[in-house]
Amino acid sequence: QSTWGTTSHTQAVTDAVKYNMNFSRFDNEAEPTVLMAANTFKDFGYRYRDQLSAGLIVAGYDDQLGGQVYSIPIGGCLLRQKLTMGGSGSTFLYGYADKHFRPNMTRDEALKFVQTAVALAIERDGSSGGCVRTGVVTKDGMERQIVMAPDVEKLFK
């Protein structure tokens, strides 16, 4: 999951959802679905909407619905989308996304799209950090990559 808002809020909600998913796994003797996790995030966001400043992106793969991406904006709404973004740097990316995003990209095309988008956000937004961390989620698990600061600029030049 990706987060925007107050870091302590997003971390607290994530810890609570992890606890709930572990309990569900034990109670139901089955892996919780991505939608179940996304709904649990949404429920926390809505229930504590007056106390929390936490928006989240929940993505994953399960056997029921395949690959999924959900946006949970501050306040606790749940939206399944093909593309979503959040955080302070996202405001700089809508034009890029409109021009370059297409459904059903290959793994490498999607990874390049995301890495370039994050690099562009870093270039324009002082709060977006200095490295690009990505996670490719498939039915086989998650593959993590990191592009460090000296190489970030090369992603969009």
DSSP file with accessible surface (Angstrom, degrees, kcal/mol):
  #  RESIDUE AA STRUCTURE BP1 BP2  ACC     N-H-->O    O-->H-N    N-H-->O    O-->H-N    TCO  KAPPA ALPHA  PHI   PSI    X-CA   Y-CA   Z-CA
    1    1 A Q              0   0  109      0, 0.0     2,-0.3     0, 0.0    57,-0.2   0.000 360.0 360.0 360.0 152.0    0.0    0.0    0.0
    2    2 A S  E     -A   57   0A  60     55,-2.0    55,-2.6     2,-0.0     2,-0.3  -0.860 360.0-156.2-115.8 155.8    1.0    3.6   -0.6
    3    3 A T  E     +A   56   0A  52     -2,-0.3     2,-0.3    53,-0.2    53,-0.2  -0.923  18.9 179.9-135.9 155.8    0.0    6.5    1.6
    4    4 A W  E     +A   55   0A  53     51,-2.4    51,-3.0    -2,-0.3     2,-0.3  -0.972  53.9  49.2-145.8 158.0   -0.5   10.2    1.8
    5    5 A G  E    S-A   54   0A  42     -2,-0.3     2,-0.5    49,-0.2    49,-0.2  -0.853 106.6  -3.2 112.9-155.3   -1.5   12.3    4.7
    6    6 A T     >  -     0   0   59     47,-2.7     4,-2.3    -2,-0.3     3,-0.4  -0.632  64.1-142.5 -77.0 124.4    0.0   12.3    8.2
    7    7 A T  H  > S+     0   0   88     -2,-0.5     4,-2.6     1,-0.3     5,-0.2   0.891  99.4  52.8 -57.1 -42.6    2.6    9.5    8.3
    8    8 A S  H  > S+     0   0   70      1,-0.2     4,-2.2     2,-0.2    -1,-0.3   0.887 109.7  50.2 -64.0 -34.5    1.7    8.5   11.9
    9    9 A H  H  > S+     0   0   51     -3,-0.4     4,-2.5    44,-0.2     5,-0.2   0.935 111.4  46.5 -67.8 -46.2   -1.9    8.1   10.9
   10   10 A T  H  X S+     0   0    3     -4,-2.3     4,-2.4    43,-0.3    -2,-0.2   0.901 113.9  49.1 -65.7 -36.8   -1.2    6.0    7.8
   11   11 A Q  H  X S+     0   0  114     -4,-2.6     4,-2.5    -5,-0.2    -1,-0.2   0.908 111.2  49.6 -67.5 -40.6    1.2    3.8    9.8
   12   12 A A  H  X S+     0   0   58     -4,-2.2     4,-2.1    -5,-0.2    -2,-0.2   0.924 113.0  46.0 -64.4 -44.4   -1.4    3.4   12.7
   13   13 A V  H  X S+     0   0    7     -4,-2.5     4,-2.6     2,-0.2     5,-0.2   0.922 111.8  52.3 -64.9 -41.8   -4.2    2.4   10.3
   14   14 A T  H  X S+     0   0   11     -4,-2.4     4,-2.7    -5,-0.2    -2,-0.2   0.927 109.0  49.7 -60.7 -43.3   -1.8    0.0    8.4
   15   15 A D  H  X S+     0   0  104     -4,-2.5     4,-2.2     1,-0.2    -1,-0.2   0.916 111.5  49.1 -61.3 -42.0   -0.9   -1.7   11.7
   16   16 A A  H  X S+     0   0   28     -4,-2.1     4,-2.3     2,-0.2    -2,-0.2   0.909 112.0  48.1 -65.5 -40.8   -4.5   -2.1   12.6
   17   17 A V  H  X S+     0   0    4     -4,-2.6     4,-2.9     2,-0.2     5,-0.2   0.919 109.4  52.8 -67.6 -41.4   -5.4   -3.5    9.2
   18   18 A K  H  X S+     0   0  125     -4,-2.7     4,-2.5    -5,-0.2     5,-0.2   0.928 109.5  49.8 -57.3 -44.3   -2.5   -6.0    9.4
   19   19 A Y  H  X S+     0   0  161     -4,-2.2     4,-2.3     1,-0.2    -2,-0.2   0.940 112.2  47.6 -59.1 -47.2   -3.8   -7.1   12.8
   20   20 A N  H  X S+     0   0   62     -4,-2.3     4,-2.6     1,-0.2    -2,-0.2   0.885 111.4  50.0 -62.6 -40.1   -7.3   -7.6   11.4
   21   21 A M  H  X S+     0   0   18     -4,-2.9     4,-2.5     2,-0.2    -1,-0.2   0.897 110.6  49.8 -68.5 -37.9   -6.0   -9.5    8.3
   22   22 A N  H  X S+     0   0   92     -4,-2.5     4,-2.1    -5,-0.2    -2,-0.2   0.911 112.1  48.2 -65.0 -40.7   -3.9  -11.8   10.5
   23   23 A F  H  X S+     0   0  111     -4,-2.3     4,-3.2    -5,-0.2     5,-0.2   0.928 111.9  49.6 -63.4 -44.1   -7.0  -12.5   12.7
   24   24 A S  H  X S+     0   0   15     -4,-2.6     4,-3.0     2,-0.2     6,-0.4   0.907 108.6  53.1 -61.2 -42.3   -9.1  -13.1    9.6
   25   25 A R  H  X>S+     0   0   83     -4,-2.5     4,-1.0     1,-0.2     5,-0.6   0.926 115.2  41.0 -59.2 -43.3   -6.5  -15.6    8.3
   26   26 A F  H  <5S+     0   0  167     -4,-2.1    -2,-0.2     2,-0.2    -1,-0.2   0.938 118.3  45.8 -69.8 -46.3   -6.6  -17.5   11.5
   27   27 A D  H  <5S+     0   0  103     -4,-3.2    -2,-0.2     1,-0.2    -3,-0.2   0.878 123.8  32.0 -67.7 -40.3  -10.4  -17.3   12.0
   28   28 A N  H  <5S-     0   0   94     -4,-3.0    -1,-0.2     2,-0.3    -2,-0.2   0.470  96.0-132.9 -97.6  -5.8  -11.3  -18.3    8.4
   29   29 A E  T  <5S+     0   0  181     -4,-1.0     2,-0.3    -5,-0.3    -3,-0.2   0.858  76.3  92.0  52.7  38.6   -8.3  -20.6    7.7
   30   30 A A  S   <S-     0   0   53     -5,-0.6    -2,-0.3    -6,-0.4    -1,-0.2  -0.984  86.9 -92.2-154.5 155.1   -7.8  -18.8    4.4
   31   31 A E        -     0   0  134     -2,-0.3     2,-0.1    -3,-0.1    -9,-0.1  -0.504  46.6-116.1 -68.4 134.3   -5.9  -15.8    3.0
   32   32 A P        -     0   0   22      0, 0.0     2,-0.1     0, 0.0    -1,-0.1  -0.409  32.6-115.7 -67.1 150.0   -7.9  -12.6    3.1
   33   33 A T     >  -     0   0   24      1,-0.1     4,-2.1    -2,-0.1     5,-0.2  -0.398  18.5-113.3 -82.1 164.7   -8.6  -11.1   -0.2
   34   34 A V  H  > S+     0   0   18      1,-0.2     4,-2.9     2,-0.2     5,-0.2   0.916 119.7  53.5 -62.4 -42.1   -7.3   -7.7   -1.5
   35   35 A L  H  > S+     0   0   58      1,-0.2     4,-2.9     2,-0.2    -1,-0.2   0.892 105.6  53.5 -61.9 -37.9  -10.9   -6.4   -1.4
   36   36 A M  H  > S+     0   0   66      2,-0.2     4,-2.0     1,-0.2    -1,-0.2   0.938 111.5  45.4 -62.1 -44.3  -11.2   -7.5    2.2
   37   37 A A  H  X S+     0   0   19     -4,-2.1     4,-2.4     2,-0.2    -2,-0.2   0.937 113.5  49.4 -64.3 -44.5   -8.0   -5.6    3.1
   38   38 A A  H  X S+     0   0    0     -4,-2.9     4,-2.6     1,-0.2    -2,-0.2   0.916 110.8  50.0 -62.5 -41.7   -9.1   -2.5    1.1
   39   39 A N  H  X S+     0   0   52     -4,-2.9     4,-2.8     2,-0.2    -1,-0.2   0.875 108.7  52.5 -64.7 -35.6  -12.6   -2.5    2.8
   40   40 A T  H  X S+     0   0   21     -4,-2.0     4,-2.2     2,-0.2    -2,-0.2   0.929 110.0  48.1 -67.1 -42.4  -10.9   -2.7    6.2
   41   41 A F  H  X S+     0   0   11     -4,-2.4     4,-2.6     1,-0.2    -2,-0.2   0.937 112.8  49.6 -58.7 -45.7   -8.8    0.3    5.4
   42   42 A K  H  X S+     0   0   55     -4,-2.6     4,-2.8     1,-0.2     5,-0.3   0.923 108.4  52.5 -60.6 -44.3  -11.9    2.1    4.2
   43   43 A D  H  X S+     0   0   64     -4,-2.8     4,-2.9     1,-0.2     5,-0.2   0.917 111.5  45.9 -60.3 -43.4  -13.8    1.2    7.3
   44   44 A F  H  X S+     0   0   32     -4,-2.2     4,-2.2     1,-0.2    -1,-0.2   0.926 112.6  51.3 -63.5 -44.3  -11.0    2.6    9.5
   45   45 A G  H  < S+     0   0    9     -4,-2.6    -2,-0.2    -5,-0.2     7,-0.2   0.896 116.3  40.0 -60.8 -40.0  -10.8    5.7    7.4
   46   46 A Y  H >< S+     0   0  131     -4,-2.8     3,-1.5    -5,-0.2     4,-0.2   0.933 113.9  52.0 -75.0 -45.9  -14.5    6.4    7.6
   47   47 A R  H 3< S+     0   0  137     -4,-2.9     3,-0.2     1,-0.3    -2,-0.2   0.875 123.0  30.6 -59.6 -37.2  -14.9    5.5   11.3
   48   48 A Y  T >X S+     0   0  100     -4,-2.2     4,-2.2    -5,-0.2     3,-1.6   0.012  79.6 128.8-112.1  29.7  -12.1    7.8   12.3
   49   49 A R  T <4 S+     0   0  103     -3,-1.5    -1,-0.2     1,-0.3    -2,-0.1   0.771  73.6  51.9 -59.5 -27.6  -12.5   10.4    9.6
   50   50 A D  T 34 S+     0   0  137     -3,-0.2    -1,-0.3    -4,-0.2    -2,-0.1   0.675 118.7  36.1 -82.8 -15.9  -12.7   13.3   12.1
   51   51 A Q  T <4 S+     0   0  124     -3,-1.6     2,-0.3   -42,-0.0    -2,-0.2   0.624 108.6  70.5-106.9 -20.4   -9.4   12.2   13.8
   52   52 A L     <  -     0   0   35     -4,-2.2     2,-0.4    -7,-0.2    23,-0.0  -0.773  47.0-169.3-106.9 147.8   -7.4   10.9   10.9
   53   53 A S        +     0   0   42     -2,-0.3   -47,-2.7   -47,-0.1     2,-0.4  -0.796  47.0 131.2-124.2  82.1   -5.6   12.4    7.9
   54   54 A A  E     +A    5   0A   7     -2,-0.4    21,-0.4   -49,-0.2     2,-0.4  -0.945  30.2 178.4-144.4 117.5   -4.8    9.3    6.0
   55   55 A G  E     -A    4   0A   0    -51,-3.0   -51,-2.4    -2,-0.4     2,-0.3  -0.920  19.2-171.3-111.9 145.8   -5.3    8.5    2.3
   56   56 A L  E     -AB   3  72A   3     16,-2.6    16,-3.1    -2,-0.4     2,-0.5  -0.949  25.9-147.6-138.8 156.8   -4.2    5.1    1.0
   57   57 A I  E     -AB   2  71A  21    -55,-2.6   -55,-2.0    -2,-0.3     2,-0.5  -0.997  19.8-167.8-120.5 124.4   -3.7    3.1   -2.1
   58   58 A V  E     + B   0  70A   9     12,-2.5    12,-3.1    -2,-0.5     2,-0.3  -0.971  13.5 167.5-115.2 125.9   -4.2   -0.7   -1.7
   59   59 A A  E     + B   0  69A  48     -2,-0.5     2,-0.3    10,-0.2    10,-0.2  -0.976  10.2 122.4-136.9 149.9   -3.1   -3.0   -4.4
   60   60 A G  E     - B   0  68A  11      8,-2.0     8,-2.6    -2,-0.3     2,-0.4  -0.983  45.4-102.4 179.7-173.9   -2.6   -6.7   -4.6
   61   61 A Y  E     + B   0  67A  90     -2,-0.3     2,-0.3     6,-0.2     6,-0.2  -0.997  32.1 164.6-135.4 134.3   -3.4  -10.0   -6.3
   62   62 A D  E  >  - B   0  66A  19      4,-1.2     4,-1.9    -2,-0.4   -29,-0.1  -0.946  46.5-110.2-142.1 167.7   -5.8  -12.8   -5.2
   63   63 A D  T  4 S+     0   0  152     -2,-0.3     4,-0.1     1,-0.2   -30,-0.0   0.710 111.0  57.0 -71.3 -19.9   -7.4  -15.8   -6.9
   64   64 A Q  T  4 S+     0   0  151      2,-0.1    -1,-0.2     1,-0.1   -31,-0.0   0.936 128.3   5.4 -77.9 -47.4  -10.9  -14.3   -6.7
   65   65 A L  T  4 S-     0   0   78      1,-0.3    -2,-0.2     3,-0.0    -1,-0.1   0.360  89.6-142.1-121.0   2.2  -10.4  -11.0   -8.6
   66   66 A G  E  <  +B   62   0A  17     -4,-1.9    -4,-1.2     2,-0.0    -1,-0.3  -0.396  67.6   6.6  71.1-146.5   -6.8  -11.1   -9.9
   67   67 A G  E    S+B   61   0A  50     -6,-0.2     2,-0.3    -2,-0.1    -6,-0.2  -0.489  75.7 178.6 -73.4 137.2   -4.8   -7.9   -9.8
   68   68 A Q  E     -B   60   0A   6     -8,-2.6    -8,-2.0    -2,-0.2     2,-0.4  -0.995  20.6-166.6-143.1 146.9   -6.6   -5.0   -8.1
   69   69 A V  E     -B   59   0A  44     12,-0.4    12,-2.4    -2,-0.3     2,-0.4  -0.997  13.0-175.1-133.8 127.9   -5.9   -1.3   -7.3
   70   70 A Y  E     -BC  58  80A   7    -12,-3.1   -12,-2.5    -2,-0.4     2,-0.5  -0.974  13.6-152.0-125.1 138.5   -8.0    0.6   -4.8
   71   71 A S  E     -BC  57  79A  10      8,-3.0     8,-2.2    -2,-0.4   -14,-0.2  -0.914   8.8-173.8-105.2 133.6   -7.9    4.3   -3.8
   72   72 A I  E     -B   56   0A   2    -16,-3.1   -16,-2.6    -2,-0.5     6,-0.2  -0.856  15.0-160.7-126.5  90.3   -9.1    5.2   -0.3
   73   73 A P    >>  -     0   0   42      0, 0.0     3,-2.2     0, 0.0     4,-0.7  -0.218  40.8 -70.1 -68.0 164.9   -9.1    9.0   -0.1
   74   74 A I  T 34 S+     0   0   84      1,-0.3   -19,-0.1     2,-0.1   -21,-0.1  -0.303 124.1  41.0 -53.2 129.2   -9.1   10.8    3.2
   75   75 A G  T 34 S-     0   0   29    -21,-0.4    -1,-0.3   -30,-0.2   -26,-0.2   0.208 121.6 -86.0 110.6 -17.1  -12.5   10.3    4.8
   76   76 A G  T <4  +     0   0    9     -3,-2.2     2,-0.3   -22,-0.2    -2,-0.1   0.953  69.1 148.0  88.6  53.7  -12.9    6.6    3.9
   77   77 A C     <  -     0   0   64     -4,-0.7     2,-0.5   -32,-0.1    -1,-0.2  -0.849  36.1-139.8-109.5 151.9  -14.4    6.0    0.4
   78   78 A L        +     0   0   43     -2,-0.3     2,-0.4    -6,-0.2    -6,-0.2  -0.963  22.9 174.5-120.2 122.0  -13.3    2.9   -1.6
   79   79 A L  E     -C   71   0A  71     -8,-2.2    -8,-3.0    -2,-0.5     2,-0.5  -0.979  21.2-149.4-129.4 119.4  -12.7    3.2   -5.4
   80   80 A R  E     +C   70   0A 130     -2,-0.4     2,-0.3   -10,-0.2   -10,-0.2  -0.764  33.2 169.6 -84.4 129.6  -11.4    0.4   -7.6
   81   81 A Q        -     0   0   72    -12,-2.4   -12,-0.4    -2,-0.5     3,-0.2  -0.939  47.7-133.8-139.4 159.1   -9.4    2.0  -10.4
   82   82 A K  S    S+     0   0  161      1,-0.3     2,-0.3    -2,-0.3    -1,-0.1   0.765 101.2  15.5 -79.4 -28.5   -7.0    1.1  -13.2
   83   83 A L  S    S+     0   0   58    -14,-0.1     2,-0.3    -3,-0.1    -1,-0.3  -0.988  71.0 163.8-145.8 134.1   -4.7    3.9  -12.2
   84   84 A T        -     0   0   28     -2,-0.3     2,-0.3    -3,-0.2   -27,-0.0  -0.981   7.9-176.8-147.0 155.5   -4.6    5.9   -9.0
   85   85 A M        +     0   0   36     -2,-0.3     2,-0.3     2,-0.0    -2,-0.0  -0.983   3.4 176.1-149.3 156.2   -2.0    8.2   -7.4
   86   86 A G        +     0   0   24     -2,-0.3     3,-0.2   -83,-0.1   -83,-0.1  -0.955  31.2  69.2-153.9 169.7   -1.8   10.2   -4.2
   87   87 A G  S >  S-     0   0   24     -2,-0.3     3,-1.2     1,-0.2     4,-0.5  -0.209  89.8 -63.8 100.5 168.8    0.6   12.4   -2.2
   88   88 A S  G >  S+     0   0   63      1,-0.3     3,-0.7     2,-0.2     4,-0.2   0.843 130.3  53.0 -62.7 -33.2    1.9   15.9   -2.7
   89   89 A G  G >  S+     0   0    3      1,-0.2     3,-1.5    -3,-0.2    -1,-0.3   0.689  88.7  80.3 -76.7 -14.9    3.8   15.0   -5.9
   90   90 A S  G X> S+     0   0   13     -3,-1.2     3,-2.0     1,-0.3     4,-0.5   0.812  77.8  69.5 -65.4 -26.9    0.7   13.5   -7.6
   91   91 A T  G <4 S+     0   0   98     -3,-0.7     3,-0.3    -4,-0.5    -1,-0.3   0.774  97.4  53.5 -63.0 -22.7   -0.6   16.9   -8.6
   92   92 A F  G <4 S+     0   0   97     -3,-1.5     4,-0.3    -4,-0.2    -1,-0.3   0.500 103.9  58.9 -85.0  -4.4    2.3   17.2  -11.1
   93   93 A L  T <>  +     0   0   13     -3,-2.0     4,-3.0    -4,-0.2     5,-0.2   0.519  69.8  91.7-109.8  -7.0    1.5   13.9  -12.8
   94   94 A Y  H  X S+     0   0  117     -4,-0.5     4,-2.8    -3,-0.3     5,-0.2   0.907  91.7  47.1 -62.4 -40.5   -2.0   14.0  -14.2
   95   95 A G  H  > S+     0   0   53      2,-0.2     4,-1.9     1,-0.2    -1,-0.2   0.928 113.6  48.7 -64.0 -43.6   -1.0   15.3  -17.6
   96   96 A Y  H  > S+     0   0   42     -4,-0.3     4,-2.6     1,-0.2     5,-0.3   0.936 113.4  47.3 -59.9 -45.7    1.8   12.7  -17.8
   97   97 A A  H  X S+     0   0    5     -4,-3.0     4,-2.5     1,-0.2    -2,-0.2   0.917 109.3  53.3 -65.2 -42.2   -0.6   10.0  -16.8
   98   98 A D  H  < S+     0   0  137     -4,-2.8    -1,-0.2    -5,-0.2    -2,-0.2   0.887 116.6  39.5 -59.0 -37.5   -3.3   11.1  -19.3
   99   99 A K  H  < S+     0   0  166     -4,-1.9    -2,-0.2    -5,-0.2    -1,-0.2   0.869 127.9  27.2 -81.0 -37.0   -0.7   10.9  -22.1
  100  100 A H  H  < S+     0   0   82     -4,-2.6     2,-0.3    -5,-0.2    -3,-0.2   0.659  91.5  97.6-109.0 -17.7    1.2    7.8  -21.2
  101  101 A F     <  +     0   0   63     -4,-2.5   -18,-0.0    -5,-0.3     9,-0.0  -0.560  41.7 167.3 -77.1 135.8   -1.0    5.4  -19.2
  102  102 A R    >   -     0   0  117     -2,-0.3     3,-0.6     0, 0.0    -3,-0.0  -0.989  36.7-109.6-141.8 140.8   -2.8    2.6  -21.1
  103  103 A P  T 3  S+     0   0   63      0, 0.0   -20,-0.0     0, 0.0   -21,-0.0  -0.266  97.8  27.3 -61.9 155.4   -4.6   -0.4  -19.8
  104  104 A N  T 3  S+     0   0  166      1,-0.2     3,-0.1     3,-0.0     2,-0.1   0.799  78.5 168.8  63.2  35.5   -2.9   -3.8  -20.2
  105  105 A M    <   -     0   0   32     -3,-0.6    -1,-0.2     1,-0.1     2,-0.0  -0.375  40.3-104.1 -67.6 156.1    0.7   -2.6  -20.3
  106  106 A T     >  -     0   0   78      1,-0.1     4,-2.8    -2,-0.1     5,-0.2  -0.309  36.7-101.4 -69.6 167.8    3.4   -5.3  -20.1
  107  107 A R  H  > S+     0   0   96      1,-0.2     4,-2.5     2,-0.2     5,-0.2   0.933 124.3  46.8 -56.6 -47.3    5.2   -5.6  -16.8
  108  108 A D  H  > S+     0   0  110      1,-0.2     4,-2.3     2,-0.2    -1,-0.2   0.892 112.0  49.8 -67.2 -38.4    8.2   -3.7  -18.1
  109  109 A E  H  > S+     0   0   77      2,-0.2     4,-2.4     1,-0.2    -1,-0.2   0.925 112.9  47.0 -64.7 -43.2    6.0   -0.9  -19.7
  110  110 A A  H  X S+     0   0   39     -4,-2.8     4,-2.6     2,-0.2     5,-0.2   0.916 112.0  50.2 -65.9 -41.5    4.1   -0.5  -16.4
  111  111 A L  H  X S+     0   0   17     -4,-2.5     4,-2.9    -5,-0.2     5,-0.2   0.934 112.1  47.2 -63.0 -44.4    7.3   -0.4  -14.3
  112  112 A K  H  X S+     0   0  102     -4,-2.3     4,-2.5     2,-0.2     5,-0.3   0.916 111.3  52.3 -62.5 -42.6    8.9    2.2  -16.6
  113  113 A F  H  X S+     0   0   16     -4,-2.4     4,-2.3    -5,-0.2    -2,-0.2   0.946 113.8  42.5 -58.4 -48.8    5.6    4.3  -16.5
  114  114 A V  H  X S+     0   0   63     -4,-2.6     4,-2.7     2,-0.2     5,-0.3   0.929 114.0  50.2 -67.6 -45.0    5.6    4.3  -12.7
  115  115 A Q  H  X S+     0   0   19     -4,-2.9     4,-2.4    -5,-0.2    -1,-0.2   0.922 112.9  46.9 -61.2 -41.8    9.3    4.9  -12.3
  116  116 A T  H  X S+     0   0   13     -4,-2.5     4,-2.6    -5,-0.2    -1,-0.2   0.922 111.4  51.9 -65.4 -42.1    9.2    7.8  -14.7
  117  117 A A  H  X S+     0   0   12     -4,-2.3     4,-2.2    -5,-0.3    -2,-0.2   0.941 111.8  45.3 -60.7 -46.6    6.1    9.3  -12.9
  118  118 A V  H  X S+     0   0   48     -4,-2.7     4,-2.6     1,-0.2    -1,-0.2   0.919 111.8  52.8 -65.6 -39.8    7.7    9.1   -9.5
  119  119 A A  H  X S+     0   0    0     -4,-2.4     4,-2.2    -5,-0.3    -1,-0.2   0.915 109.0  49.8 -61.3 -40.8   10.9   10.6  -10.9
  120  120 A L  H  X S+     0   0   32     -4,-2.6     4,-1.6     2,-0.2    -1,-0.2   0.900 110.1  50.7 -64.2 -39.4    8.9   13.5  -12.4
  121  121 A A  H  X S+     0   0    7     -4,-2.2     4,-2.6     1,-0.2     7,-0.2   0.924 109.7  50.1 -63.7 -42.6    7.2   14.0   -9.0
  122  122 A I  H  < S+     0   0   33     -4,-2.6    -2,-0.2     1,-0.2    -1,-0.2   0.905 108.7  53.4 -61.4 -40.9   10.6   14.1   -7.3
  123  123 A E  H  < S+     0   0   92     -4,-2.2    -1,-0.2     1,-0.2    -2,-0.2   0.860 120.9  30.4 -62.1 -35.3   11.8   16.7   -9.8
  124  124 A R  H  < S+     0   0  153     -4,-1.6     2,-0.5     1,-0.2    -2,-0.2   0.679 114.8  58.7 -99.1 -23.3    8.9   19.0   -9.2
  125  125 A D    ><  -     0   0   22     -4,-2.6     3,-1.6    -5,-0.2    -1,-0.2  -0.944  59.0-157.4-121.6 118.5    8.0   18.4   -5.5
  126  126 A G  T 3  S+     0   0   84     -2,-0.5     3,-0.4     1,-0.3    -1,-0.1   0.647  94.2  55.9 -66.1 -14.7   10.4   18.9   -2.7
  127  127 A S  T 3  S+     0   0   99      1,-0.2    -1,-0.3     3,-0.0   -39,-0.1   0.393  83.1  86.1 -98.4   3.2    8.4   16.5   -0.4
  128  128 A S  S <  S-     0   0   37     -3,-1.6     3,-0.2     1,-0.3    -1,-0.2   0.383  90.6-124.7 -89.7   5.2    8.5   13.5   -2.7
  129  129 A G        -     0   0   51     -3,-0.4    -1,-0.3     1,-0.2    -4,-0.1  -0.257  18.9 -89.0  87.6-171.1   11.8   12.2   -1.6
  130  130 A G  S    S+     0   0   38     -3,-0.1     2,-0.3    -2,-0.0    22,-0.2   0.392  94.6  53.7-128.4   1.8   14.9   11.3   -3.5
  131  131 A C  S    S-     0   0   23     -3,-0.2     2,-0.6    17,-0.1    17,-0.2  -0.919  71.5-124.2-135.7 162.7   14.6    7.7   -4.6
  132  132 A V  E     -D  147   0B   0     15,-2.5    15,-2.4    -2,-0.3     2,-0.5  -0.940  24.6-173.4-110.9 114.3   12.1    5.6   -6.5
  133  133 A R  E     +D  146   0B 187     -2,-0.6     2,-0.3    13,-0.2    13,-0.2  -0.936   9.8 177.4-106.5 128.8   10.7    2.6   -4.7
  134  134 A T  E     -D  145   0B  16     11,-2.5    11,-2.4    -2,-0.5     2,-0.4  -0.919  18.0-161.3-128.9 156.3    8.5    0.2   -6.7
  135  135 A G  E     -D  144   0B  39     -2,-0.3     2,-0.7     9,-0.2     9,-0.2  -0.977   8.4-154.5-136.3 119.8    6.8   -3.0   -6.1
  136  136 A V  E     -D  143   0B  26      7,-2.8     7,-2.3    -2,-0.4     2,-0.5  -0.874  16.5-158.0 -95.3 116.4    5.5   -5.3   -8.9
  137  137 A V  E     +D  142   0B  62     -2,-0.7     2,-0.3     5,-0.2     5,-0.2  -0.851  23.2 153.7-101.6 126.1    2.6   -7.4   -7.5
  138  138 A T  E >   -D  141   0B  60      3,-2.8     3,-1.8    -2,-0.5   -77,-0.2  -0.819  61.9 -88.6-135.3 179.3    1.7  -10.6   -9.3
  139  139 A K  T 3  S+     0   0  145      1,-0.3     3,-0.1    -2,-0.3   -76,-0.1   0.733 126.6  57.5 -63.4 -18.8    0.1  -13.9   -8.4
  140  140 A D  T 3  S-     0   0  142      1,-0.3     2,-0.3     0, 0.0    -1,-0.3   0.471 120.2 -95.8 -91.7  -2.7    3.7  -15.1   -7.5
  141  141 A G  E <   -D  138   0B  38     -3,-1.8    -3,-2.8     2,-0.0     2,-0.4  -0.892  55.2 -41.1 127.7-156.1    4.3  -12.4   -5.0
  142  142 A M  E     -D  137   0B  93     -2,-0.3     2,-0.5    -5,-0.2    -5,-0.2  -0.954  35.0-160.3-122.2 134.1    6.0   -9.0   -4.9
  143  143 A E  E     -D  136   0B  80     -7,-2.3    -7,-2.8    -2,-0.4     2,-0.3  -0.957  17.1-156.6-109.2 120.4    9.2   -7.9   -6.6
  144  144 A R  E     +D  135   0B 196     -2,-0.5     2,-0.3    -9,-0.2    -9,-0.2  -0.781  13.0 179.0-100.7 142.6   10.7   -4.7   -5.0
  145  145 A Q  E     -D  134   0B  65    -11,-2.4   -11,-2.5    -2,-0.3     2,-0.4  -0.967   9.9-161.6-135.7 155.4   13.1   -2.4   -6.8
  146  146 A I  E     -D  133   0B  85     -2,-0.3     2,-0.5   -13,-0.2   -13,-0.2  -1.000   6.3-161.5-139.0 134.7   14.8    0.9   -5.8
  147  147 A V  E     -D  132   0B  21    -15,-2.4   -15,-2.5    -2,-0.4     2,-0.1  -0.985  26.3-138.8-111.6 118.2   16.3    3.5   -8.0
  148  148 A M    >>  -     0   0  103     -2,-0.5     3,-1.9   -17,-0.2     4,-0.8  -0.353  27.1 -92.9 -80.5 163.0   18.7    5.7   -5.9
  149  149 A A  H >> S+     0   0   60      1,-0.3     3,-1.0     2,-0.2     4,-0.7   0.783 119.1  55.5 -46.2 -47.7   19.0    9.5   -6.2
  150  150 A P  H 34 S+     0   0  104      0, 0.0    -1,-0.3     0, 0.0     4,-0.2   0.824 115.0  40.6 -62.1 -25.7   21.9    9.7   -8.7
  151  151 A D  H <> S+     0   0   72     -3,-1.9     4,-0.5     1,-0.1     3,-0.3   0.527  91.7  86.1 -98.0  -7.5   20.0    7.6  -11.2
  152  152 A V  H X< S+     0   0    9     -3,-1.0     3,-1.8    -4,-0.8     4,-0.4   0.926  86.2  54.4 -61.3 -45.1   16.5    9.1  -10.7
  153  153 A E  G >X S+     0   0  100     -4,-0.7     3,-1.3     1,-0.3     4,-0.6   0.844  98.7  63.9 -60.3 -31.1   17.0   11.9  -13.2
  154  154 A K  G 34 S+     0   0  143     -3,-0.3     3,-0.3     1,-0.2    -1,-0.3   0.733  87.8  73.1 -65.8 -20.3   18.0    9.4  -15.9
  155  155 A L  G << S+     0   0   25     -3,-1.8    -1,-0.2    -4,-0.5    -2,-0.2   0.766 109.9  25.6 -67.1 -27.4   14.5    8.0  -15.8
  156  156 A F  T <4        0   0   52     -3,-1.3    -1,-0.2    -4,-0.4    -2,-0.2   0.328 360.0 360.0-121.9   9.5   12.9   10.9  -17.5
  157  157 A K     <        0   0  167     -4,-0.6    -3,-0.0    -3,-0.3     0, 0.0  -0.649 360.0 360.0-104.6 360.0   15.7   12.4  -19.6
